Amino acid sequence: MSANPPLAGLVDHLFRHAAGEMVAVLARLLGPARLDLAEEAVQDALLRALQTWPFAGVPDNPRGWLFQVARNRALDHLRHETMSREALQWPAGIVDLAQRGAGSFGDEALAMMFMCCDPALGHAAHIALTLKLVSGFSVEEIADASLERAPAVAQRLVRAKREIRERRLALEIPLPRELAARLESVLEVMYLLFNEGYAAHGGESLVRADLCDEAIRLARLLAGNPQTDRPAVEALLALMLLQRSRLPARVDALGDLTLLADQDRSRWDRGLVEAGLRHLERAAVGTEISPYHIEAAIAAHHATARDAASTDWPTIRRLYDDLVAQKPSPVVALNRAVAVAMAEGPEVGIRALERIGDDPALAQYHLLPAVRAGLERRAGRRPEALRHYHAALALRCSAPERRFLERQIAEIEDELSRAAPQ
């Protein structure tokens, strides 16, 4: 046994980084119908660690210790169901799980990921199951990430697990002929997970680095497996790494929003930028160009610009044209309007916004009036900017975004007051 490090932090780290892998391996051994047993066994192992490690010390291989305890807990339960240890068909090479090193459960985690994203389960279940079973998130954490109530998330998970049992879904990486369609759902879940971490839609924080890092971890699992390493995977991984590099500069010391043009670029993580560019280069294999390729190229232009003034907005605008053609959506069209404004001026950007202003999908999206307000302000129309900022403030957004909008309103009101005849 090693000296006892700060126990709560160690167990929390293991829970976040190993619980999903342990559940995936146990479920592979026990069968998907016994997902609940796999989760309970892992929870029991973590609880036992909290109870025994303060007195006995932390094992030299804490992950292996946890896995063996979880495995034995599952076997004890099965014995009570009259199944003997010998009745279980343990795959060769997995009996001594304590000897498996960190990160050696990648295939099981990938299999779990694909099962969680089975088309039969529905989109909302894909996200909840992946976060719970692959990433080890609690119901409360999933509710926070999806801006839902915890009981609703819990019920969704119960229904999804019942579907898994009733449909007897396989816990395996799909065959090559089925992989492309299934992979699309897996990548979408990762993309949504990352975006919620990069720009939370509610709550007290603008960014949640834990969600971004978990999405990157899952993408790296895909990129590291020859069966699942496809150009779209590399492109999405590149996009997330490039975006993640800017996270330290997106908020200031008080947690307030800092716009891209105002960010301190010395705080960008250049190691992540270089890694993102490498994966973008790997994505350029064959003829496939996915939306992730285009978004990663846009992110690369931002990441490699020396400063805000050096940004190649005309090229970024053309890339957004390509993205709108391949992945038409109101949010992409909104981002394109920003690029148009930066490349051709605020008036042209406003006209682009007007063409999408009536889209019902953007009716409750605070960034539509917020972007319009910023462009009206650039065009010198302060009263119009003020009206649109107030409209944005009336819609749901995170606390840092709300404070940003309030600051803009205060600045414009001060400008109008000083400009008024005395």
N, C-alpha and C positions, 0 to 999 in steps of 0.2 A: 504494500500500500504506500502511496505517496503522501506527502504532507497535505493537509486539508486546505485547499484554496477557498476563497469566498464561495460558500456553498450555493446560496440562492442564485448567484450569477452563473455558476457553472451549470446547474440543473436547467435554468432558463435557456442557456445557450444550447444545451443538448436537446431540450424539448423542441426548440425552434429548428435545429439543424438535423436532428436524428429521428424525431418521433414519426414523421411522415415516412421515412425510409423503413423504419421498423414495422409500421403498420402495413406497408406495401409488401414486405417480405413475408410477414405472418399471413397476410391474406392470400398470398401466392401459395403458401403451404397448406393453409386451412381451407381455401376455396372462398370465392367472393361472397357466398351466402353467409359466411361467418365474419363479415366485416366488423360487426359490433364486438365480437369476441376479440378480434385482433386489436381494436382500439382500447377495449377495457384492459387487456393484458399489458399494453404499453403504458397506459395510465397507472396501473398498479405498480409497474416497475419503477416509474418516476417517483411515485409516492414512497415506495420502499427505499429508494435512494435518499430521499429527504429525511427518512426516519433513521437510517442506519449509517450513512456516511459521516454524520457529525461525530459518531462514536468510534466507528471502525476505520475511518479514513477513506479517501477516495481511491478506487482501484486504479491500477496502472493503465488499464484499458476500460475507461468508464462506459464507452459505447457498447463494447462487447459484453460487459457486465449487465447493462440494462437489457441487452437483447436476450441474453441467456435467461434472465429473470422473467422477461415477458414470455419467452418461449415455454418455460416451465410452468408459468401461470396458465397459459393456454392449454397445455397438456393436462394439468390438474383438472381443469374444467371439463375437458373431453373425457377424462376417466370417469367423472361423475355421470357422464352420459353413456357409460358402459363401453366406451371405445378404449381399447388398450393402446399403450404407446406404440406397440408393434403394428397396430392396425393403420396407423398413419403412414402414408407413402412419402416419407421425406426424400426430396431430391438428393441425389448424390452430391457430396461436397458441401452440404449446408448443415450437417449435423453439428459441427463444432463452430457455431456462429461467432463465438467470442474471438476467433482468430481472424475474422474478416476485418479488413482495415476500413478506415473512414472513406466514404465515397465509393465503396465496393458494391453498393446496392443499386447502381444506376439502372440496370435492366428492369428490376422489380418496380422502381419508381416510374420508369417510362411506361411499363405495362399498366400500372395503376392510373397514370395520367390519361392514357388512351381509353381505359374503361370509364373513367369519370366523364370523358367527353364523348361517350357513345351517343349517336344521334337519337336513340330511343329515349334518352333521359331529358332532353329539353335544355335550352340555352341557360336558363337561370340555375338549373341544377348543375350544369357543367362547372360553373364558377364556384359554387358553394362546395361541391364535392372535392374539387381540386385543392381548394384552400384547406379543407378539413383533413382529407386523407393523404394528400401528397405533401402539403406544406405544414401540417401540424397546427393550423390556426384553430383557435377556440371559436365556439358559436358567437360569442360576444365580439371577437375580432372580425369575424366575417360580417356581422351586422354593421359594425363601424365602417368597414371598407365599402359595403354596398348601400349604406345609408338606410338600412332597414331595421326593424325591431327584431331582437334576438329570438322571440318565440316563432316568428314567421320563418326565420332561417332554420331553426330547429325542426319545424314541421316539414320544410322543403327537404332537409336531409333525410328525415325518416321516410318520406315518400320515395325519394330517389333510391335509398337502400332497399326498400321493398321492391322497387322496379328491378333493381339488379338481381335480387333473389328470384323473383318470379320469371324474369326473362332469361335467367341463367347466363348473364353476360360473361364473356371470357375476360380473364385478367391476363392479357397478352398484347404484345406489339402486333398490329395488324400485318397480314401478308402484304407483299409488295403491290398486288393488284388492288388492295383496299386502302393502302396507306395514304395516298394523296388526298382523298376525300376526308378521311378521319383527321389527317394532319391539319387541315384547314381549321377545324374546330379547336384543336389544341392550340394552335398559334393565336387564334382569336381570343381565347381565354387569357393567354399570356399578355397579349397586347392590352386588353381591357384592365388586367391586373396592374400592369406597369403604369398605364395612364391614370388610374385612380391614385397611385402613389405619387405620380409626377405633378398632378394638379387635382387635389381632392375636391370633390363637388360640395363638400359641406364640412362642418366641424371647425375646430380651433386652429388646425394646422393646414398650411397650403400644400405641403409635401409630406409624404410618408415614405421615407427611404426604405423601410422594411418591405413594403409592397414592391417597390422597384427592384430591390435586390433579390427578392424571391422570384420575380418574373425572370430576371437574368439568370438565376440559378437553374430554373427549369429549362430555359432556352439552351443553356450550356450542356445540360443533359442530352437534349436532342442533338445538338451539334457534335457532341462527343461520341455518338453512336452511329456506326456506318449505315445502319438500317434507316435511320431517321435524319441523317445529315443531308438536307436538301438545300438548294439555293435560297428558297424563301426563309428557311430557318436561319441561315447565315445572315440574310438581310435583316430579319427582325432582330437578331442578336446585335448586329451592328447598330441599328437604329436605337435600341435601348441603351447600349453602352455610350453612344454619343450623347444622347439626351441625359443620361445619368451623370455624365461628366459635369454638367452645368448645375446640378442640384445644389452644391454648396453656395452658389451665388444667387439662387432664385429668391432667397429671403435674406433680410439683413439681421443684425444681432438681436433685434426685437421680434423677429419672426414675420416681418412685414414684406409684402411682395415687392420685388425689384424687377422692372421690365428688362427685357433682353438688351435693349440699347444702353441701359444704365448699369449693367452688371459689371463687376470687377472680374475681368477675364483671367487675372492671375489666380483666381480662386477656382477656376475650372480644372478638373482633374485631367492632366495631360496624358497620364497613363491610360485612362479609360478612352480618351480620344484616339490614341494610337491603336489600342485594341479594337475599337470600333472600326477604324479605317482598315485594319487587317481583315476583319470579318467581312467588310463590304467588298474588299477585293476577292475574297473567297466566294462571295455570292455571285460574282460575275462569271459563272461557269455555265456553259450552254446558252440557250436562247431565251430562257424564262426571265421575264421581268414582272415581278409581283408588285402590288402597291407598297410592300415593305421596302423593295429596292428603291422606289422613288422617294419615299419618306426618308430613308437612310441617306440618300444623296442630298436631300435638302438639309438634313441635320449636319452632314459633312461640310457643306458650304458654310454654315454658321460656325461650326467648330474650328474651321481652318482660317476664317477671316481674322486678320490681324486686330481689327477693332470694328466697332459698329459701322463706321463710315466706309470701311473697305468691303462690306458685305456685297456680294454679287447678286443684287435683287433682280435684275432682268433674267438671269439664269434661273433663279429660284421661282420667279413668276412662271417661266416656261415649264419648269418641273411640276408646278401646281396645275398647269393646264393639262399635262399628261396624267396627273393623279386624278383630276376631276373626270377625265375621259375614261379612266380605268376603274375608278371607285367613286362614282357620283354619290355624294352625300351632302347634306346641308352644312355640316361642320367643315368638311373639306372645302366647300365653296366659300365659307366664311374665312378660312385661312388663306385661300387664294386671293380674296378681296384685300386682305392686309398686304400680301405680296404685291398686288397690283398698285396699291396706294404708295408703297415704298419705292416701286420702280417708276411709276408714272405720275405720282402726285395724289393728294387727298381727294380732289374732285373726281378723278377717275375711280378711285377706290370707293367713294360714296355711291357712285352709279352702280358699281358691282354689288354693293350691299343692297341697294334698292331692288335689285333683281331677285334677291332671295329673302327679302324682308318679310314677305307674307307666308313663308313656309311654316306650316303648323309645327314642324319638328323643332323650330327655333323659338317658338312663342314664349317658352319659359326659360330660355337660355340666356343668362345674364351677359354673356360675352357679345351677343349681337348688338344691343344698345351701347355697351361699353366701348366696343370698337368704333361704332358710329360716332359716339361722343368724342373720342380721341381724334378722329378725322375732322369732325366739325371744328374742334379747337384748333387743329393745325391749319384749317382753312380760314381761321379768324372769326368764326361765328360763335362767340361765347354763349349767347342765350340758347342757341340750339344745342350746343355741347352740354350745357347745364341740364336741359330738359332730358337728354338721353342718359346722362349720368344718373339722374333721379330715377329714370325708368329701370336702369340696371340695378340700382340699389333696392328696388322693390321686389326683385327676384331672388331666388335662393342662390347663395354662394358661400364660400368659406369665410371665416372671420378675417383672415388677412386680406382677402379680396374686398370684403366690405370696408375695411379700414382704408384700403387704397382708393376706393370710390369716394369715400367721405373726404379724403384729402383732396382729390381732384375738385370736388364740389366746393370745398372751402377755398381753394386757390382761385377758382373762377369767380366765386362771389366776391372775393377780395379784389380781384382785377376789375370787375364791373363796378365795385364801389369806388375804387380809386379813379376810374375813368369817368364817373358820373360828374355832371357840373356841380360845383360847390355853391 
